[in-house]
Amino acid sequence: MEERSAKGDWKVRPDGVSYNTVILAIANNRGRGSGRSAERILHRMERQYYNGHLASKPTSATYTSLIKAWTSEKASTRRAEEIVNRLRKPNKGKIAVAPDTSIYNALLNCYAKSGERNSAERAERIIQTMLQEYAETGDETVKPNFRTYTTAIDVYSKSQEKGIEEKALGILEQMERLSREGEAHLLPNAYTYSAVINCFARSKEPDKAVKAVSVLQQMEEQYRLGNNSARPNVVAYNSVLNACAYTVGEQENIDTAFKIACLVFDEVRTSDYTRPTHITYGTFIQVCGNFMPESKIRENLIEATFKRCAQEGLVSNLVWKKLRLAASSELFQALQETAAKDNNEAKWSRNT
């Protein structure tokens, strides 16, 4: 298109939509060198604009896609920060695109995907910047939205920072409060609640199982009150089970975590709107192995759980791995021998 328009065929001259489509395609591809490839397209787009083709002017969508393209690259956050900082500077005589909510959200997502140690702290600062700009200008285009807060919680869920789970819970409660006060677009959904539960599951707090199931109950209550988007899903239940499985501390904490795991496992199995997955079964088997003393009762519960899993066709490599660690060698060998008969192994894994 550029070549033909350069030769005088103005009908096919690429405009902003054309360039934005290419940059977004590069970002969605997530291939190696995506960031640099997207920047090269941006430079060509800018050159067209400076040469008088006003229809090729970069927009917020351009820079949002550009930051997204950098997300899969090394040092992505540093480059994304440079892009945003450049946009925040006065740009007289040049392309004036100020960072807006979508650009800041792309930057937050960059930190969510980066795994950097300071990501949680940086996410807080980005939101504070957005809130400050909104308070000073009243500009709705920079106001934090649902995606802003949910992405921040996602950043927190991957952080090892002590106490980060309480910050995630604080954002969730803030979203609930603001939605009650009229900002319906901030109403938390199942992903939001699940991300907060995951924050507790990844923490090292001895009462994390209690905190995780409390968020699940909060989620269930919101669904009963009419927030259909908060309907509990299997990801939320599995995250609570995961919090239980990795609970450490006093015996009281461990006993409580085991009780919660039993209740949650029974709830997801009898739920009207979700079904257990191989992760559900594997994690509950892990809970049994971690917290129950060696006994016939433990063996029977692990065997019954595995057989139910097999009946539903959900026996995966993960389930076998958890079974090996939790069951006695005799039980594990007996179940392996049964799996080898009558094509049972294929039947047991048919839904994985």
Secondary structure in CASP SS format (residue, H / E / C, confidence):
PFRMAT SS
TARGET T0000
AUTHOR 0000-0000-0000
METHOD secondary structure of the structure
MODEL  1
M C 1.00
E H 1.00
E H 1.00
R H 1.00
S H 1.00
A H 1.00
K C 1.00
G C 1.00
D C 1.00
W H 1.00
K H 1.00
V H 1.00
R C 1.00
P C 1.00
D C 1.00
G H 1.00
V H 1.00
S H 1.00
Y H 1.00
N H 1.00
T H 1.00
V H 1.00
I H 1.00
L H 1.00
A H 1.00
I H 1.00
A H 1.00
N H 1.00
N H 1.00
R C 1.00
G C 1.00
R C 1.00
G C 1.00
S H 1.00
G H 1.00
R H 1.00
S H 1.00
A H 1.00
E H 1.00
R H 1.00
I H 1.00
L H 1.00
H H 1.00
R H 1.00
M H 1.00
E H 1.00
R H 1.00
Q H 1.00
Y H 1.00
Y H 1.00
N C 1.00
G C 1.00
H C 1.00
L H 1.00
A H 1.00
S H 1.00
K C 1.00
P C 1.00
T C 1.00
S H 1.00
A H 1.00
T H 1.00
Y H 1.00
T H 1.00
S H 1.00
L H 1.00
I H 1.00
K H 1.00
A H 1.00
W H 1.00
T C 1.00
S C 1.00
E C 1.00
K C 1.00
A C 1.00
S H 1.00
T H 1.00
R H 1.00
R H 1.00
A H 1.00
E H 1.00
E H 1.00
I H 1.00
V H 1.00
N H 1.00
R H 1.00
L H 1.00
R H 1.00
K C 1.00
P C 1.00
N C 1.00
K C 1.00
G C 1.00
K C 1.00
I C 1.00
A C 1.00
V C 1.00
A C 1.00
P C 1.00
D C 1.00
T H 1.00
S H 1.00
I H 1.00
Y H 1.00
N H 1.00
A H 1.00
L H 1.00
L H 1.00
N H 1.00
C H 1.00
Y H 1.00
A H 1.00
K H 1.00
S H 1.00
G C 1.00
E C 1.00
R C 1.00
N C 1.00
S H 1.00
A H 1.00
E H 1.00
R H 1.00
A H 1.00
E H 1.00
R H 1.00
I H 1.00
I H 1.00
Q H 1.00
T H 1.00
M H 1.00
L H 1.00
Q H 1.00
E H 1.00
Y H 1.00
A H 1.00
E H 1.00
T H 1.00
G C 1.00
D C 1.00
E H 1.00
T H 1.00
V H 1.00
K C 1.00
P C 1.00
N C 1.00
F H 1.00
R H 1.00
T H 1.00
Y H 1.00
T H 1.00
T H 1.00
A H 1.00
I H 1.00
D H 1.00
V H 1.00
Y H 1.00
S H 1.00
K C 1.00
S C 1.00
Q C 1.00
E C 1.00
K C 1.00
G C 1.00
I H 1.00
E H 1.00
E H 1.00
K H 1.00
A H 1.00
L H 1.00
G H 1.00
I H 1.00
L H 1.00
E H 1.00
Q H 1.00
M H 1.00
E H 1.00
R H 1.00
L H 1.00
S H 1.00
R H 1.00
E C 1.00
G C 1.00
E C 1.00
A H 1.00
H H 1.00
L H 1.00
L C 1.00
P C 1.00
N C 1.00
A H 1.00
Y H 1.00
T H 1.00
Y H 1.00
S H 1.00
A H 1.00
V H 1.00
I H 1.00
N H 1.00
C H 1.00
F H 1.00
A H 1.00
R H 1.00
S C 1.00
K C 1.00
E C 1.00
P C 1.00
D C 1.00
K H 1.00
A H 1.00
V H 1.00
K H 1.00
A H 1.00
V H 1.00
S H 1.00
V H 1.00
L H 1.00
Q H 1.00
Q H 1.00
M H 1.00
E H 1.00
E H 1.00
Q H 1.00
Y H 1.00
R H 1.00
L C 1.00
G C 1.00
N C 1.00
N H 1.00
S H 1.00
A H 1.00
R C 1.00
P C 1.00
N C 1.00
V H 1.00
V H 1.00
A H 1.00
Y H 1.00
N H 1.00
S H 1.00
V H 1.00
L H 1.00
N H 1.00
A H 1.00
C H 1.00
A H 1.00
Y C 1.00
T C 1.00
V C 1.00
G C 1.00
E C 1.00
Q H 1.00
E H 1.00
N H 1.00
I H 1.00
D H 1.00
T H 1.00
A H 1.00
F H 1.00
K H 1.00
I H 1.00
A H 1.00
C H 1.00
L H 1.00
V H 1.00
F H 1.00
D H 1.00
E H 1.00
V H 1.00
R H 1.00
T C 1.00
S C 1.00
D C 1.00
Y C 1.00
T C 1.00
R C 1.00
P C 1.00
T C 1.00
H H 1.00
I H 1.00
T H 1.00
Y H 1.00
G H 1.00
T H 1.00
F H 1.00
I H 1.00
Q H 1.00
V H 1.00
C H 1.00
G H 1.00
N H 1.00
F H 1.00
M C 1.00
P C 1.00
E C 1.00
S C 1.00
K H 1.00
I H 1.00
R H 1.00
E H 1.00
N H 1.00
L H 1.00
I H 1.00
E H 1.00
A H 1.00
T H 1.00
F H 1.00
K H 1.00
R H 1.00
C H 1.00
A H 1.00
Q H 1.00
E C 1.00
G C 1.00
L C 1.00
V C 1.00
S C 1.00
N H 1.00
L H 1.00
V H 1.00
W H 1.00
K H 1.00
K H 1.00
L H 1.00
R H 1.00
L H 1.00
A H 1.00
A C 1.00
S C 1.00
S H 1.00
E H 1.00
L H 1.00
F H 1.00
Q H 1.00
A H 1.00
L H 1.00
Q H 1.00
E H 1.00
T H 1.00
A H 1.00
A C 1.00
K C 1.00
D C 1.00
N C 1.00
N H 1.00
E H 1.00
A H 1.00
K H 1.00
W H 1.00
S C 1.00
R C 1.00
N C 1.00
T C 1.00
END
